[in-house]
Amino acid sequence: EVQLVESGGGLVQAGGSLRLSCAASGFTFDDYAIGWFRQAPGKEREGVSCISSSDGSTYYADSVKGRFTISSDNAKNTVYLQMNSLKPEDTAVYYCAATGSPRYLLRLWALLKYDYWGQGTQVTVSS
């Protein structure tokens, strides 16, 4: 059974940090890229970041560049999203997802089809 399980969300003050984890199982981790997405109430889902499990290439939305860092521990089939300098506008449910799209398409990571999704974890940043 394919599973993506997010954890690490919570309530934090503006300027604080959180680290989200996405634990994957049930598929060949190295064959997939893992993306983080978020959805705030009343807003569309948006891509946050993506990492290729095979070569470690990383991609970020402009809104989080310099503040968020994505990383992968392939031995643990886990992807992390370190979020620093959090802002109230980062408040959302954060989801991780896996795509089997070929590496040459990952520059379009936010637009690709993702095959598997986690259940989401809430991040709330207070002002």
Disulfide bonds with the S-S distance in Angstrom:
Cys22-Cys96 2.11
